[in-house]
Amino acid sequence: MTPGEAPRHLAKSAKPSHQTPKALEDGVWRLSCPRRWAGKYYTYRVQAFHPLTGKIETMEAPDPYSVTCSADAERSLLCRLPAWDTASMPPVPPFRHRADAVIYELHVRDFSARDKSVASGRRGRYLAFEQEGTNGDRHLRKLAAAGMTHVHLLPTFDFGSVPERAEDRAEPVMPTKAGPDSEGQQMAVMEVAEKDAFNWGYDPVLYGVPEGSYSSDPDGMARVHEHRRMIAGLHKKGLRVVADVVFNHAFGSGPVGNHSILDKCVPGYYLRRREDGRVENSTCMNNTATERYMMERHVVDMVRHWAIEHRMDGFRFDLMGHITLACIQKCRAALDELSIQEHGIDGPRLLLYGEGWEFGEIEGGARGDTACQRHLAGTGIASFNDHLRGAVRDLD
């Protein structure tokens, strides 16, 4: 947080009721709170200079370190996550070596959204992976029996492109008589594109919170419990789970809007900027600046959080080449430090790989060494082969 006015809005429900100021001590905002605050929502109010407007702004945002929140990341929930119940959860499937991984990419909603063998309240949601005897369950078990080791889930952290409350979403009404070459289907999809339930999820808002549109209730703890049950359900099928993480950019920036969080808490710090002050967007959104200590730390802390609290078995980094090499190496080291004795996790067997592309403002080492393919030999960090991809696509 930045110096200046930084009270915490506290509320019993998802709507705010009053404020509790925070004290600044030795450059760190600290607050000791009574147990009765557990289960209440809060936000931060920050008063600071913002480079976009060139003036002092008063901004409100949820906690970047949230572990859960109200719908659409409006407010953070003050809570203590229950420990992973190792005794009742299925064991993690055995896995000898990271080089033996066979990985299957899957989208949470696509897995079950139209599958009538899944209970209607679970379709398109985390809990579809828990239900046994469905078409998807049988399919994944067959793949596991054939030698597949991991399911790579497209982003399941909180993202901003899908309204999390069901009543705020809209489904496309498809034309019934349109032929296969008709543009009617695409037009129907585009009419509700801003409100429909589908997106890949590469537009992160809160990096440590499970996405709420995949849960039965986007307010509170349901998204956490149900995400954990999804992981347990996949483990029970004999599959490990890889999280697709998107730390190279943030969905929002600037002093306004629900999706801008990091850029409100410390304006101008967490996002990578050009010489003229504008935010770099070569990743297609607001590029993060992992060359800065607290952004690097945030990435490492979030990776460790997902490994410990949600038992993710690996991490696939979107546009990893835009993240500093030092940051990714610290992520690898943080995973390697996890042990069965202390954490119930065999850290060295957790996967860490990503897209080691090198382009935009980081090309040629312009922002220091990044986690692009040419820097990864001998690091224990894997990368997709962009040279092979380029040859297949006949690129220069």
TORPA-768244 format. One record per residue (C-alpha): residue in three letters; x, z, y negated. Coordinates in Angstrom, 3 decimals. Layout:
<rs>
@type=ALA&u=X&w=Z&v=Y
...
</rs>
This chain:
<rs>
@type=MET&u=0.000&w=0.000&v=0.000
@type=THR&u=1.056&w=-0.476&v=-3.610
@type=PRO&u=1.359&w=2.213&v=-6.289
@type=GLY&u=-1.677&w=2.552&v=-8.484
@type=GLU&u=-5.224&w=3.603&v=-7.842
@type=ALA&u=-5.771&w=3.696&v=-4.074
@type=PRO&u=-8.756&w=5.817&v=-3.095
@type=ARG&u=-10.294&w=5.479&v=0.314
@type=HIS&u=-13.986&w=4.633&v=0.493
@type=LEU&u=-15.541&w=6.740&v=3.253
@type=ALA&u=-18.925&w=6.147&v=4.845
@type=LYS&u=-20.905&w=7.459&v=7.816
@type=SER&u=-22.340&w=4.043&v=8.591
@type=ALA&u=-21.175&w=0.500&v=7.915
@type=LYS&u=-22.326&w=0.961&v=4.305
@type=PRO&u=-20.196&w=2.983&v=1.835
@type=SER&u=-21.393&w=6.242&v=0.308
@type=HIS&u=-18.499&w=7.981&v=-1.470
@type=GLN&u=-14.776&w=7.985&v=-2.142
@type=THR&u=-11.910&w=10.195&v=-1.055
@type=PRO&u=-8.694&w=9.757&v=-3.030
@type=LYS&u=-5.309&w=9.474&v=-1.332
@type=ALA&u=-2.140&w=11.120&v=-2.603
@type=LEU&u=1.136&w=9.257&v=-3.068
@type=GLU&u=4.149&w=11.129&v=-1.683
@type=ASP&u=7.684&w=9.707&v=-1.462
@type=GLY&u=6.359&w=6.160&v=-1.718
@type=VAL&u=4.021&w=6.528&v=1.266
@type=TRP&u=0.262&w=6.988&v=1.060
@type=ARG&u=-0.748&w=9.935&v=3.244
@type=LEU&u=-4.047&w=11.598&v=4.028
@type=SER&u=-4.863&w=14.398&v=6.462
@type=CYS&u=-8.514&w=14.292&v=7.415
@type=PRO&u=-10.826&w=16.694&v=9.256
@type=ARG&u=-12.154&w=15.844&v=12.711
@type=ARG&u=-15.652&w=15.410&v=11.331
@type=TRP&u=-14.512&w=12.177&v=9.691
@type=ALA&u=-14.110&w=10.544&v=13.094
@type=GLY&u=-16.579&w=7.712&v=13.513
@type=LYS&u=-16.850&w=7.010&v=9.794
@type=TYR&u=-15.994&w=3.748&v=8.079
@type=TYR&u=-13.510&w=3.333&v=5.264
@type=THR&u=-11.784&w=0.795&v=3.034
@type=TYR&u=-8.828&w=0.896&v=0.667
@type=ARG&u=-9.146&w=0.253&v=-3.042
@type=VAL&u=-5.926&w=-1.039&v=-4.572
@type=GLN&u=-5.185&w=-1.515&v=-8.246
@type=ALA&u=-2.176&w=-3.785&v=-8.691
@type=PHE&u=-0.839&w=-6.915&v=-10.353
@type=HIS&u=-1.802&w=-10.041&v=-8.424
@type=PRO&u=0.390&w=-13.149&v=-8.828
@type=LEU&u=-2.554&w=-15.510&v=-8.336
@type=THR&u=-4.400&w=-14.320&v=-11.435
@type=GLY&u=-1.419&w=-12.956&v=-13.361
@type=LYS&u=-3.165&w=-9.680&v=-14.182
@type=ILE&u=-3.970&w=-6.225&v=-12.823
@type=GLU&u=-6.784&w=-6.448&v=-10.273
@type=THR&u=-8.881&w=-3.790&v=-8.554
@type=MET&u=-9.285&w=-4.912&v=-4.952
@type=GLU&u=-11.005&w=-3.510&v=-1.863
@type=ALA&u=-9.944&w=-4.226&v=1.710
@type=PRO&u=-10.103&w=-2.761&v=5.204
@type=ASP&u=-7.007&w=-1.216&v=6.744
@type=PRO&u=-4.546&w=-3.881&v=8.011
@type=TYR&u=-3.737&w=-1.483&v=10.868
@type=SER&u=-7.380&w=-1.194&v=11.960
@type=VAL&u=-8.049&w=-0.930&v=15.681
@type=THR&u=-11.764&w=-1.603&v=15.201
@type=CYS&u=-14.144&w=-2.193&v=12.307
@type=SER&u=-17.653&w=-3.046&v=11.212
@type=ALA&u=-18.991&w=-6.577&v=11.590
@type=ASP&u=-17.054&w=-9.332&v=9.833
@type=ALA&u=-14.187&w=-6.941&v=9.041
@type=GLU&u=-16.045&w=-5.424&v=6.122
@type=ARG&u=-14.784&w=-1.875&v=6.794
@type=SER&u=-12.384&w=-0.121&v=9.147
@type=LEU&u=-13.537&w=2.586&v=11.559
@type=LEU&u=-11.716&w=5.915&v=11.599
@type=CYS&u=-11.199&w=6.639&v=15.289
@type=ARG&u=-8.759&w=7.559&v=18.012
@type=LEU&u=-8.627&w=5.037&v=20.818
@type=PRO&u=-9.187&w=6.587&v=24.243
@type=ALA&u=-6.229&w=6.203&v=26.586
@type=TRP&u=-6.326&w=3.381&v=29.111
@type=ASP&u=-7.967&w=4.858&v=32.220
@type=THR&u=-5.377&w=3.852&v=34.800
@type=ALA&u=-7.113&w=5.767&v=37.603
@type=SER&u=-10.401&w=3.847&v=37.369
@type=MET&u=-9.061&w=0.467&v=36.248
@type=PRO&u=-7.886&w=-2.130&v=38.788
@type=PRO&u=-4.104&w=-2.381&v=39.119
@type=VAL&u=-2.212&w=-5.144&v=37.353
@type=PRO&u=-1.637&w=-7.982&v=39.858
@type=PRO&u=1.929&w=-8.076&v=41.227
@type=PHE&u=4.334&w=-10.474&v=39.566
@type=ARG&u=7.988&w=-10.880&v=40.490
@type=HIS&u=9.624&w=-12.787&v=37.648
@type=ARG&u=8.638&w=-14.297&v=34.309
@type=ALA&u=9.874&w=-17.712&v=35.448
@type=ASP&u=7.235&w=-17.706&v=38.212
@type=ALA&u=4.302&w=-17.793&v=35.786
@type=VAL&u=1.511&w=-20.329&v=36.348
@type=ILE&u=-0.742&w=-20.204&v=33.291
@type=TYR&u=-4.329&w=-21.385&v=32.737
@type=GLU&u=-5.633&w=-21.703&v=29.157
@type=LEU&u=-9.182&w=-20.506&v=28.568
@type=HIS&u=-11.591&w=-19.882&v=25.676
@type=VAL&u=-13.710&w=-16.726&v=25.908
@type=ARG&u=-16.968&w=-18.296&v=24.758
@type=ASP&u=-16.523&w=-21.587&v=26.617
@type=PHE&u=-16.002&w=-19.703&v=29.881
@type=SER&u=-19.636&w=-18.619&v=30.104
@type=ALA&u=-21.736&w=-19.726&v=27.111
@type=ARG&u=-23.753&w=-22.249&v=29.152
@type=ASP&u=-23.359&w=-20.678&v=32.603
@type=LYS&u=-26.785&w=-19.624&v=33.906
@type=SER&u=-25.165&w=-17.684&v=36.742
@type=VAL&u=-24.025&w=-15.169&v=34.095
@type=ALA&u=-26.459&w=-12.530&v=32.827
@type=SER&u=-27.916&w=-13.756&v=29.532
@type=GLY&u=-26.579&w=-10.793&v=27.544
@type=ARG&u=-23.048&w=-11.519&v=28.743
@type=ARG&u=-22.868&w=-15.261&v=28.153
@type=GLY&u=-20.132&w=-16.232&v=25.734
@type=ARG&u=-18.890&w=-12.651&v=25.634
@type=TYR&u=-16.120&w=-10.453&v=27.002
@type=LEU&u=-18.329&w=-8.943&v=29.694
@type=ALA&u=-18.850&w=-12.304&v=31.412
@type=PHE&u=-15.361&w=-11.834&v=32.859
@type=GLU&u=-16.419&w=-8.545&v=34.426
@type=GLN&u=-19.465&w=-9.894&v=36.265
@type=GLU&u=-18.829&w=-10.888&v=39.863
@type=GLY&u=-20.399&w=-13.712&v=41.847
@type=THR&u=-20.763&w=-16.092&v=38.897
@type=ASN&u=-19.572&w=-19.689&v=38.843
@type=GLY&u=-16.669&w=-18.704&v=36.619
@type=ASP&u=-15.756&w=-15.723&v=38.767
@type=ARG&u=-15.559&w=-17.853&v=41.901
@type=HIS&u=-13.543&w=-20.519&v=40.080
@type=LEU&u=-10.945&w=-18.072&v=38.765
@type=ARG&u=-10.606&w=-16.349&v=42.133
@type=LYS&u=-9.935&w=-19.713&v=43.782
@type=LEU&u=-7.262&w=-20.490&v=41.211
@type=ALA&u=-5.658&w=-17.085&v=41.766
@type=ALA&u=-5.665&w=-17.669&v=45.523
@type=ALA&u=-4.004&w=-21.058&v=44.940
@type=GLY&u=-1.112&w=-19.437&v=43.056
@type=MET&u=-2.199&w=-19.175&v=39.428
@type=THR&u=-0.758&w=-15.991&v=37.907
@type=HIS&u=-1.992&w=-15.754&v=34.302
@type=VAL&u=-5.006&w=-16.615&v=32.170
@type=HIS&u=-4.027&w=-17.428&v=28.581
@type=LEU&u=-6.997&w=-16.529&v=26.397
@type=LEU&u=-7.347&w=-18.319&v=23.092
@type=PRO&u=-7.342&w=-15.777&v=20.238
@type=THR&u=-9.395&w=-12.667&v=20.902
@type=PHE&u=-8.306&w=-10.727&v=17.813
@type=ASP&u=-10.638&w=-10.556&v=14.825
@type=PHE&u=-10.976&w=-13.990&v=13.222
@type=GLY&u=-13.009&w=-15.143&v=10.272
@type=SER&u=-14.649&w=-18.474&v=11.100
@type=VAL&u=-17.569&w=-17.169&v=13.204
@type=PRO&u=-20.221&w=-14.768&v=11.833
@type=GLU&u=-20.077&w=-11.699&v=14.071
@type=ARG&u=-23.729&w=-10.694&v=13.811
@type=ALA&u=-25.908&w=-12.885&v=16.025
@type=GLU&u=-28.634&w=-13.109&v=13.386
@type=ASP&u=-26.156&w=-14.710&v=10.982
@type=ARG&u=-25.236&w=-17.516&v=13.385
@type=ALA&u=-26.951&w=-20.855&v=13.981
@type=GLU&u=-26.944&w=-23.177&v=16.984
@type=PRO&u=-26.900&w=-26.969&v=16.553
@type=VAL&u=-30.131&w=-28.760&v=17.416
@type=MET&u=-28.981&w=-31.742&v=19.432
@type=PRO&u=-30.932&w=-35.032&v=19.259
@type=THR&u=-32.753&w=-35.622&v=22.540
@type=LYS&u=-32.704&w=-39.426&v=22.490
@type=ALA&u=-29.251&w=-40.126&v=21.079
@type=GLY&u=-27.064&w=-42.368&v=23.208
@type=PRO&u=-23.474&w=-41.582&v=24.219
@type=ASP&u=-22.153&w=-43.712&v=21.335
@type=SER&u=-24.450&w=-42.111&v=18.749
@type=GLU&u=-23.123&w=-40.166&v=15.765
@type=GLY&u=-26.185&w=-37.926&v=15.911
@type=GLN&u=-24.555&w=-35.294&v=18.088
@type=GLN&u=-21.615&w=-34.872&v=15.727
@type=MET&u=-23.939&w=-34.754&v=12.728
@type=ALA&u=-25.961&w=-31.978&v=14.375
@type=VAL&u=-22.816&w=-29.967&v=15.034
@type=MET&u=-21.528&w=-30.414&v=11.487
@type=GLU&u=-24.824&w=-29.273&v=9.966
@type=VAL&u=-24.204&w=-25.735&v=11.256
@type=ALA&u=-20.395&w=-25.808&v=11.413
@type=GLU&u=-20.075&w=-22.915&v=8.955
@type=LYS&u=-22.478&w=-20.717&v=10.935
@type=ASP&u=-22.209&w=-21.697&v=14.587
@type=ALA&u=-20.682&w=-19.507&v=17.293
@type=PHE&u=-17.760&w=-21.722&v=18.239
@type=ASN&u=-14.233&w=-21.747&v=16.908
@type=TRP&u=-10.853&w=-21.658&v=18.595
@type=GLY&u=-10.049&w=-18.539&v=16.572
@type=TYR&u=-6.793&w=-19.479&v=14.858
@type=ASP&u=-7.901&w=-17.907&v=11.584
@type=PRO&u=-6.828&w=-14.252&v=11.842
@type=VAL&u=-8.280&w=-11.484&v=9.711
@type=LEU&u=-7.418&w=-8.151&v=11.401
@type=TYR&u=-4.595&w=-8.597&v=13.889
@type=GLY&u=-5.219&w=-5.365&v=15.831
@type=VAL&u=-9.002&w=-5.628&v=16.287
@type=PRO&u=-10.830&w=-7.512&v=19.071
@type=GLU&u=-13.132&w=-10.276&v=17.826
@type=GLY&u=-16.669&w=-8.953&v=17.326
@type=SER&u=-18.674&w=-12.116&v=18.055
@type=TYR&u=-17.641&w=-11.803&v=21.712
@type=SER&u=-19.012&w=-8.242&v=21.976
@type=SER&u=-22.518&w=-6.857&v=22.417
@type=ASP&u=-22.255&w=-5.017&v=19.079
@type=PRO&u=-19.797&w=-6.042&v=16.332
@type=ASP&u=-20.025&w=-2.642&v=14.630
@type=GLY&u=-17.795&w=0.106&v=15.961
@type=MET&u=-16.208&w=0.687&v=19.357
@type=ALA&u=-18.129&w=-1.755&v=21.584
@type=ARG&u=-15.685&w=-4.594&v=20.916
@type=VAL&u=-12.762&w=-2.391&v=22.014
@type=HIS&u=-14.378&w=-1.116&v=25.213
@type=GLU&u=-15.670&w=-4.544&v=26.204
@type=HIS&u=-12.350&w=-6.282&v=25.517
@type=ARG&u=-10.693&w=-3.737&v=27.805
@type=ARG&u=-13.327&w=-4.350&v=30.476
@type=MET&u=-12.617&w=-8.089&v=30.247
@type=ILE&u=-8.916&w=-7.470&v=30.901
@type=ALA&u=-9.774&w=-5.182&v=33.805
@type=GLY&u=-12.153&w=-7.811&v=35.198
@type=LEU&u=-9.435&w=-10.461&v=35.153
@type=HIS&u=-6.945&w=-8.078&v=36.756
@type=LYS&u=-9.494&w=-7.445&v=39.501
@type=LYS&u=-9.608&w=-11.194&v=40.191
@type=GLY&u=-5.830&w=-11.130&v=40.721
@type=LEU&u=-4.927&w=-12.560&v=37.317
@type=ARG&u=-2.729&w=-11.306&v=34.515
@type=VAL&u=-3.780&w=-11.990&v=30.917
@type=VAL&u=-1.842&w=-13.572&v=28.039
@type=ALA&u=-2.953&w=-13.012&v=24.439
@type=ASP&u=-2.766&w=-15.956&v=22.044
@type=VAL&u=-1.444&w=-14.399&v=18.823
@type=VAL&u=-1.428&w=-16.056&v=15.402
@type=PHE&u=0.980&w=-14.097&v=13.227
@type=ASN&u=2.281&w=-17.161&v=11.379
@type=HIS&u=-0.616&w=-17.245&v=8.931
@type=ALA&u=-3.563&w=-15.287&v=7.571
@type=PHE&u=-7.065&w=-16.647&v=7.004
@type=GLY&u=-7.436&w=-15.319&v=3.470
@type=SER&u=-5.371&w=-14.722&v=0.343
@type=GLY&u=-5.974&w=-13.751&v=-3.253
@type=PRO&u=-7.693&w=-10.760&v=-4.897
@type=VAL&u=-11.253&w=-11.532&v=-3.736
@type=GLY&u=-13.067&w=-12.344&v=-0.502
@type=ASN&u=-13.539&w=-10.386&v=2.734
@type=HIS&u=-10.904&w=-12.395&v=4.584
@type=SER&u=-8.026&w=-11.551&v=2.238
@type=ILE&u=-6.500&w=-8.290&v=3.427
@type=LEU&u=-2.706&w=-8.292&v=3.395
@type=ASP&u=-2.618&w=-10.078&v=0.039
@type=LYS&u=-4.846&w=-7.405&v=-1.481
@type=CYS&u=-2.988&w=-4.404&v=-0.084
@type=VAL&u=0.390&w=-5.557&v=-1.421
@type=PRO&u=-0.177&w=-8.696&v=-3.522
@type=GLY&u=2.604&w=-11.243&v=-3.307
@type=TYR&u=4.480&w=-9.498&v=-0.492
@type=TYR&u=3.109&w=-10.345&v=2.957
@type=LEU&u=2.616&w=-14.071&v=2.362
@type=ARG&u=5.373&w=-16.665&v=1.999
@type=ARG&u=5.405&w=-18.301&v=-1.408
@type=ARG&u=6.891&w=-21.348&v=-3.074
@type=GLU&u=9.106&w=-21.197&v=-6.135
@type=ASP&u=6.066&w=-21.698&v=-8.364
@type=GLY&u=4.317&w=-18.706&v=-6.782
@type=ARG&u=1.769&w=-20.608&v=-4.713
@type=VAL&u=1.301&w=-19.553&v=-1.088
@type=GLU&u=2.932&w=-21.823&v=1.486
@type=ASN&u=0.377&w=-23.436&v=3.807
@type=SER&u=2.367&w=-25.667&v=6.170
@type=THR&u=0.752&w=-23.837&v=9.109
@type=CYS&u=-2.673&w=-24.993&v=7.758
@type=MET&u=-3.491&w=-21.611&v=6.197
@type=ASN&u=-1.667&w=-18.866&v=4.287
@type=ASN&u=1.811&w=-18.580&v=5.799
@type=THR&u=3.031&w=-15.056&v=6.461
@type=ALA&u=6.534&w=-13.944&v=5.465
@type=THR&u=8.090&w=-12.284&v=8.519
@type=GLU&u=11.442&w=-12.358&v=6.735
@type=ARG&u=10.074&w=-9.358&v=4.824
@type=TYR&u=10.481&w=-6.025&v=6.549
@type=MET&u=6.905&w=-4.759&v=6.564
@type=MET&u=5.440&w=-8.080&v=7.732
@type=GLU&u=7.995&w=-8.144&v=10.531
@type=ARG&u=7.131&w=-4.559&v=11.407
@type=HIS&u=3.412&w=-5.375&v=11.376
@type=VAL&u=3.930&w=-8.125&v=13.961
@type=VAL&u=6.026&w=-5.900&v=16.234
@type=ASP&u=3.565&w=-3.009&v=15.908
@type=MET&u=0.619&w=-5.258&v=16.747
@type=VAL&u=2.317&w=-6.726&v=19.833
@type=ARG&u=3.066&w=-3.228&v=21.081
@type=HIS&u=-0.514&w=-2.157&v=20.291
@type=TRP&u=-2.071&w=-4.938&v=22.376
@type=ALA&u=0.318&w=-4.311&v=25.267
@type=ILE&u=-0.363&w=-0.569&v=25.401
@type=GLU&u=-3.982&w=-0.223&v=24.287
@type=HIS&u=-5.409&w=-3.375&v=25.872
@type=ARG&u=-2.927&w=-3.959&v=28.704
@type=MET&u=-2.151&w=-7.546&v=27.757
@type=ASP&u=0.379&w=-9.019&v=30.175
@type=GLY&u=1.971&w=-11.482&v=27.791
@type=PHE&u=1.895&w=-13.072&v=24.368
@type=ARG&u=1.734&w=-16.730&v=23.415
@type=PHE&u=2.795&w=-17.162&v=19.776
@type=ASP&u=1.052&w=-19.872&v=17.797
@type=LEU&u=3.589&w=-21.798&v=15.636
@type=MET&u=6.315&w=-19.360&v=16.659
@type=GLY&u=8.893&w=-21.462&v=14.824
@type=HIS&u=7.463&w=-20.212&v=11.518
@type=ILE&u=8.308&w=-16.623&v=12.472
@type=THR&u=11.845&w=-15.311&v=12.081
@type=LEU&u=14.021&w=-15.164&v=15.165
@type=ALA&u=14.772&w=-11.502&v=14.437
@type=CYS&u=11.052&w=-10.674&v=14.458
@type=ILE&u=10.408&w=-12.315&v=17.822
@type=GLN&u=13.520&w=-10.691&v=19.296
@type=LYS&u=12.235&w=-7.302&v=18.147
@type=CYS&u=8.921&w=-8.077&v=19.843
@type=ARG&u=10.787&w=-8.863&v=23.066
@type=ALA&u=12.784&w=-5.641&v=22.754
@type=ALA&u=9.623&w=-3.604&v=22.090
@type=LEU&u=8.010&w=-4.992&v=25.244
@type=ASP&u=11.137&w=-4.443&v=27.324
@type=GLU&u=11.123&w=-0.767&v=26.325
@type=LEU&u=7.710&w=-0.188&v=27.930
@type=SER&u=8.013&w=1.480&v=31.323
@type=ILE&u=5.738&w=2.282&v=34.233
@type=GLN&u=6.800&w=5.924&v=34.091
@type=GLU&u=5.957&w=6.473&v=30.417
@type=HIS&u=3.378&w=3.799&v=29.588
@type=GLY&u=2.100&w=2.536&v=32.938
@type=ILE&u=3.479&w=-0.885&v=31.977
@type=ASP&u=6.373&w=-2.887&v=33.423
@type=GLY&u=7.516&w=-4.206&v=30.053
@type=PRO&u=10.281&w=-6.595&v=31.167
@type=ARG&u=7.699&w=-8.557&v=33.193
@type=LEU&u=5.458&w=-9.216&v=30.200
@type=LEU&u=5.604&w=-12.829&v=29.022
@type=LEU&u=6.637&w=-13.838&v=25.521
@type=TYR&u=6.563&w=-17.523&v=24.647
@type=GLY&u=5.304&w=-19.828&v=21.941
@type=GLU&u=5.367&w=-23.023&v=19.953
@type=GLY&u=8.946&w=-23.387&v=18.775
@type=TRP&u=8.214&w=-26.218&v=16.360
@type=GLU&u=10.373&w=-26.513&v=13.241
@type=PHE&u=8.737&w=-28.093&v=10.185
@type=GLY&u=7.584&w=-27.387&v=6.661
@type=GLU&u=9.364&w=-24.889&v=4.452
@type=ILE&u=11.360&w=-23.381&v=7.360
@type=GLU&u=12.897&w=-26.670&v=8.550
@type=GLY&u=16.671&w=-26.699&v=8.796
@type=GLY&u=16.925&w=-22.941&v=8.421
@type=ALA&u=15.729&w=-22.995&v=4.807
@type=ARG&u=14.197&w=-19.516&v=5.218
@type=GLY&u=16.796&w=-18.212&v=7.680
@type=ASP&u=16.927&w=-18.476&v=11.467
@type=THR&u=13.455&w=-18.809&v=12.936
@type=ALA&u=12.143&w=-18.715&v=16.498
@type=CYS&u=12.316&w=-22.466&v=16.944
@type=GLN&u=13.421&w=-24.003&v=20.214
@type=ARG&u=17.087&w=-24.494&v=19.294
@type=HIS&u=17.591&w=-20.764&v=18.671
@type=LEU&u=16.027&w=-19.358&v=21.849
@type=ALA&u=18.585&w=-19.982&v=24.595
@type=GLY&u=19.432&w=-16.740&v=26.366
@type=THR&u=16.928&w=-14.626&v=24.421
@type=GLY&u=14.331&w=-14.098&v=27.149
@type=ILE&u=11.848&w=-15.853&v=24.865
@type=ALA&u=10.302&w=-19.092&v=26.110
@type=SER&u=9.204&w=-22.121&v=24.110
@type=PHE&u=7.137&w=-25.195&v=24.701
@type=ASN&u=9.262&w=-28.346&v=24.893
@type=ASP&u=8.469&w=-30.346&v=21.778
@type=HIS&u=10.952&w=-33.067&v=22.760
@type=LEU&u=8.974&w=-33.787&v=25.914
@type=ARG&u=5.743&w=-33.659&v=23.915
@type=GLY&u=7.168&w=-36.091&v=21.366
@type=ALA&u=8.242&w=-38.542&v=24.051
@type=VAL&u=4.819&w=-38.451&v=25.686
@type=ARG&u=3.141&w=-39.073&v=22.331
@type=ASP&u=5.777&w=-41.666&v=21.345
@type=LEU&u=6.777&w=-39.720&v=18.252
@type=ASP&u=10.071&w=-40.096&v=16.400
</rs>
